[in-house]
Amino acid sequence: MNKYSTLSEAVNDLTKRGYTYNFNVKDDCIECAENKCQLQPDEFEIDEIHRFEEMSDLDNESVLYAISSKDDNLKGLLVNAHGTYADLASYELIQKLERLQR
């Protein structure tokens, strides 16, 4: 797995590697607005996870997920704030994903 210095470096490289869609977190799924698709946790895989902390604010952490769907051949990225700024729905969805990976 690649080690990236910045979030933008990771996004650029993963986009070149085919992760071209943008996913957003909904209450219990992720959504790709570009093709109006919603994926439940059992419908996609997390291929890579990258965490980034801002040096000026160590409590401000972002997490980048490289995601691929199981059925539709969608590959895309989901960026989520972690820690203090993470929203509750995102946290609940991530908890579901962690249970699926065990």
trRosetta pair geometry for C-beta under 8 A, 3 or more apart (Angstrom, degrees):
i j d omega theta_ij theta_ji phi_ij phi_ji
1 48 5.9 153 -138 -128 115 109
2 10 7.6 163 100 -118 118 80
2 13 6.5 -99 103 128 168 155
2 48 8.0 13 38 -151 84 151
4 7 7.6 101 123 -89 132 20
4 9 4.7 173 -162 95 107 109
4 10 3.9 -158 36 -67 177 92
4 13 6.9 -155 -93 24 122 137
4 50 5.8 22 35 -159 118 147
4 52 7.7 -47 96 -79 104 111
5 9 5.7 50 51 26 78 156
6 9 4.5 100 59 3 84 103
6 10 7.1 -150 95 -3 48 86
6 52 6.8 63 -154 -134 36 139
7 10 5.7 -58 -153 37 34 111
7 11 6.3 33 153 -19 69 107
7 50 7.8 154 -113 112 63 119
7 52 4.8 -107 -59 13 91 168
7 62 5.7 5 -89 85 139 142
7 64 6.2 156 -140 -49 86 130
7 79 7.1 66 -165 -127 127 127
8 11 5.6 -51 -142 37 33 112
8 12 6.2 35 158 -20 65 106
9 12 6.0 -56 -149 36 27 111
9 13 6.4 21 157 -13 63 110
10 13 6.0 -61 -146 40 28 106
10 14 6.0 20 161 -12 67 112
10 50 5.1 -160 -137 90 156 165
10 52 7.6 -140 4 -52 140 127
10 64 5.4 135 117 72 141 165
11 14 6.1 -60 -140 43 25 105
11 15 6.1 30 159 -23 63 109
11 64 6.9 -127 -68 -135 78 144
11 77 6.3 77 -125 -159 83 174
11 79 7.7 -19 -83 -65 118 124
12 15 5.9 -57 -149 34 25 113
12 16 6.7 26 154 -17 61 106
13 16 5.7 -55 -154 35 33 112
13 17 6.4 24 150 -13 66 111
14 17 5.4 -60 -146 44 36 111
14 19 4.3 -23 155 44 97 133
14 48 7.4 -145 -106 61 125 138
14 64 7.6 -175 -2 154 156 128
14 66 5.2 -138 -145 -99 136 118
14 77 6.0 106 108 -78 139 120
15 18 7.9 167 -177 29 27 12
15 19 5.9 -83 -87 73 38 76
15 20 5.9 84 -149 -97 75 60
15 77 7.5 -51 -68 -22 79 133
18 75 5.0 33 129 81 92 151
19 66 5.2 -87 -92 -142 155 92
19 67 7.6 103 -139 43 113 53
19 68 7.9 -97 -103 -69 88 81
19 75 4.7 -98 -102 144 56 97
19 76 5.4 127 -173 -123 76 16
19 77 5.2 86 148 -48 121 87
20 75 6.7 64 19 83 69 86
20 76 6.5 -61 69 -98 37 75
21 32 4.9 -8 172 -138 130 128
21 34 5.7 -139 -136 40 90 135
21 35 7.2 -51 -122 6 131 110
21 74 5.5 -16 12 -172 154 101
21 75 6.7 142 21 84 98 38
21 76 3.0 -67 75 -82 84 129
21 77 7.5 171 84 18 53 60
22 32 6.9 133 74 -135 48 74
22 33 7.2 -23 82 34 99 94
22 34 6.7 106 38 -22 84 116
22 76 5.9 -132 -50 -173 14 124
22 77 6.3 -26 -114 63 55 82
22 78 7.9 118 -171 -87 53 50
23 30 4.4 13 -178 169 121 122
23 31 6.7 138 -156 67 68 36
23 32 5.6 -46 -96 -78 68 76
23 39 7.8 -47 -129 34 126 119
23 65 7.7 -55 63 80 132 110
23 67 5.9 -5 -5 49 155 144
23 76 5.0 130 -28 106 94 124
23 77 6.6 -164 22 89 89 31
23 78 4.1 -44 78 -76 111 96
24 30 6.8 153 73 -162 34 73
24 31 5.2 -29 62 63 88 91
24 32 7.9 153 16 -86 76 30
24 33 6.7 31 9 -27 123 104
24 78 7.3 172 -82 -128 19 91
25 30 6.0 -43 -100 -107 48 74
25 31 7.9 134 -127 18 3 84
25 78 6.9 90 -51 -163 84 124
25 80 6.5 58 -29 -99 135 114
25 87 7.5 170 88 65 136 115
25 89 5.9 150 139 115 113 103
25 90 4.5 63 125 -96 173 81
25 93 5.6 -164 -148 30 110 156
26 29 5.0 -2 60 63 113 76
26 30 6.8 166 15 -110 84 20
26 31 5.2 69 -29 -21 118 115
26 38 6.8 -26 21 -135 148 114
26 89 7.0 -84 149 164 25 138
26 93 7.9 106 66 -74 48 143
27 89 5.0 -90 -114 -137 45 122
27 92 7.7 -12 -176 77 58 134
27 93 7.8 154 145 -59 25 107
28 40 7.2 -2 133 -127 89 81
28 41 7.9 -78 171 -20 72 100
28 89 7.9 -94 -48 -159 45 95
28 92 7.5 -54 -97 116 65 118
28 93 6.6 172 -135 -92 30 91
28 96 7.6 76 -154 -24 73 163
29 38 4.8 54 126 177 146 100
29 39 5.9 162 -172 77 100 39
29 40 5.1 -58 -107 -90 104 48
29 41 7.4 -127 -111 -32 58 62
29 93 7.4 -144 -34 -121 7 124
30 38 7.2 164 84 -154 38 59
30 39 5.3 -14 61 59 88 95
30 44 7.0 -47 43 29 127 154
30 67 7.0 -24 87 155 167 172
30 78 6.1 -69 -138 -90 138 141
30 93 7.1 117 -57 -178 81 148
31 37 7.0 161 -155 88 56 49
31 38 4.9 -23 -101 -102 80 77
31 39 7.7 -179 -82 18 33 70
32 35 5.4 8 112 43 115 87
32 36 7.5 -49 90 8 73 10
32 37 4.6 5 51 57 105 97
32 38 7.8 -162 22 -75 67 33
32 39 7.6 44 -10 -10 99 105
32 74 6.3 -116 -34 -171 165 149
32 76 6.1 142 -105 8 119 167
33 36 6.9 21 -156 -79 36 49
35 74 7.4 -140 44 -104 144 129
37 69 7.8 -47 148 -78 143 152
37 72 6.8 -129 -144 71 154 172
37 74 6.7 -167 86 -56 159 162
39 43 4.4 -141 -161 89 87 119
39 44 4.7 53 154 -28 144 120
39 69 5.7 -132 -104 -110 143 102
39 74 7.7 -145 -54 64 138 137
40 43 4.9 88 54 1 71 111
41 44 7.3 -88 -152 46 29 83
41 93 7.0 -176 -73 -162 109 76
41 96 4.5 -119 -70 131 162 118
41 97 5.5 -143 -140 -79 112 65
41 100 5.6 -172 154 -34 111 145
42 70 8.0 -35 145 0 56 146
42 100 6.5 -168 -91 -118 64 136
43 69 6.1 -12 147 -150 87 86
43 70 5.6 -128 -169 25 47 108
43 71 6.6 -48 -159 9 93 107
44 67 5.3 23 164 -178 132 106
44 68 6.4 170 -157 89 86 35
44 69 4.9 -54 -98 -106 90 50
44 70 6.2 -139 -90 -18 32 80
44 74 7.9 -52 -109 75 115 104
45 67 7.0 160 81 -153 47 61
45 68 5.4 -11 57 62 96 85
45 69 8.0 155 16 -119 73 8
45 70 6.6 103 -22 -69 93 82
46 49 6.2 23 163 -56 124 97
46 65 5.5 -66 -136 -159 103 109
46 66 7.3 103 -168 70 60 56
46 67 5.9 -35 -105 -99 55 76
46 97 6.1 72 -29 -180 131 129
46 101 7.1 -42 42 -76 115 127
47 66 4.5 -64 67 104 102 101
47 67 6.7 180 8 -97 89 19
47 68 5.6 56 -39 -2 122 105
47 75 7.9 0 -1 -140 147 101
48 64 8.0 -5 110 110 95 89
48 65 7.4 158 84 -157 57 42
48 66 4.0 28 46 33 96 121
49 63 6.5 -15 -167 -172 94 102
49 64 7.3 151 -158 80 44 55
49 65 5.8 -11 -105 -104 73 69
49 66 7.7 -131 -62 21 35 76
50 63 7.2 153 80 -159 47 53
50 64 4.5 -12 61 58 98 105
50 66 7.9 56 -4 -19 101 97
51 61 6.2 -3 -172 -178 98 112
51 62 7.4 161 -154 85 51 47
51 63 5.4 -20 -102 -104 72 75
51 64 7.8 -162 -73 21 27 73
51 82 7.0 -37 -134 24 101 158
52 61 6.7 159 83 -158 46 64
52 62 4.8 -10 60 59 100 93
52 63 7.7 -177 21 -80 72 31
52 64 7.1 42 -6 -11 110 105
53 58 5.5 18 179 -139 128 60
53 60 7.1 120 -154 81 62 59
53 61 4.9 -28 -94 -101 75 86
54 57 4.8 17 84 51 118 80
54 58 7.3 -135 72 -76 64 30
54 60 4.7 -5 25 82 119 113
54 61 7.8 -140 5 -81 73 41
55 58 7.6 8 -145 -72 25 75
57 60 4.1 41 106 9 114 116
58 61 7.8 13 174 -57 47 93
59 83 5.7 -165 -176 141 65 144
59 84 5.1 31 161 -5 110 131
60 81 7.6 -54 -158 -149 69 102
60 83 7.3 -143 -106 69 19 131
60 84 7.3 -55 -84 49 54 112
60 85 6.6 32 -126 -1 73 132
61 81 7.3 112 80 -169 54 59
61 82 4.3 -51 97 69 103 104
61 83 4.9 89 33 -2 107 125
62 79 6.0 -6 -176 -171 115 97
62 80 7.1 150 -160 79 66 38
62 81 5.9 -48 -103 -106 68 48
62 82 6.5 153 -118 8 14 92
63 79 7.3 157 80 -155 48 49
63 80 5.0 -20 61 65 97 90
63 81 7.8 90 17 -178 81 4
63 82 4.7 79 -22 -45 108 125
64 77 6.3 -22 -167 -163 94 107
64 78 7.4 150 -157 79 46 49
64 79 5.4 -16 -102 -102 72 76
65 77 6.8 146 77 -158 56 54
65 78 4.3 -10 56 59 109 99
65 79 7.8 -163 21 -74 72 31
65 80 7.2 26 -7 3 109 109
66 75 7.5 3 -180 -173 85 92
66 77 6.2 -27 -102 -100 55 73
67 75 7.2 169 91 -151 50 49
67 76 5.8 -22 65 68 94 69
67 77 7.1 154 19 -100 88 20
67 78 5.8 38 -11 -4 132 109
68 73 7.7 -24 -168 -150 98 34
68 74 6.8 165 -152 88 52 54
68 75 4.7 -13 -101 -101 86 80
68 76 8.0 139 -88 18 45 56
69 72 4.6 -1 97 47 148 88
69 73 6.7 -42 65 11 100 13
69 74 4.2 49 2 44 120 94
69 75 7.7 -120 10 -63 73 44
80 86 6.4 43 159 -123 99 96
80 90 5.0 159 -148 -168 126 139
80 94 7.3 -172 106 -61 169 127
81 85 3.9 -66 156 101 144 104
81 86 5.0 -159 98 -77 80 56
81 87 7.5 80 55 -12 108 71
81 90 7.7 99 52 79 70 165
82 85 7.6 30 52 60 22 80
82 86 5.2 23 -123 -58 28 122
83 86 6.2 121 42 -9 29 104
86 90 5.4 -123 -173 82 91 125
86 91 5.5 99 136 -59 123 97
87 90 4.9 92 63 8 79 106
87 91 7.2 -147 97 -8 41 89
88 91 5.6 -56 -150 35 34 113
88 92 6.4 33 155 -18 68 105
89 92 5.8 -55 -149 36 32 110
89 93 6.4 30 155 -17 66 106
90 93 5.8 -57 -148 38 31 110
90 94 6.2 30 155 -18 66 107
91 94 5.8 -56 -147 37 29 110
91 95 6.5 34 152 -23 63 104
92 95 5.6 -51 -151 31 32 115
92 96 6.8 35 150 -19 63 101
93 96 5.6 -51 -156 32 36 113
93 97 6.5 36 148 -19 66 104
94 97 5.4 -52 -149 35 37 114
94 98 6.4 40 153 -22 67 102
95 98 5.8 -51 -148 33 32 112
95 99 6.8 34 152 -19 62 102
96 99 5.9 -55 -156 32 33 111
96 100 6.7 32 149 -20 65 105
97 100 5.6 -55 -153 33 36 112
97 101 6.6 33 153 -21 67 106
98 101 5.8 -55 -150 32 35 111
98 102 7.3 46 153 -35 62 96
99 102 6.1 -45 -161 10 37 115
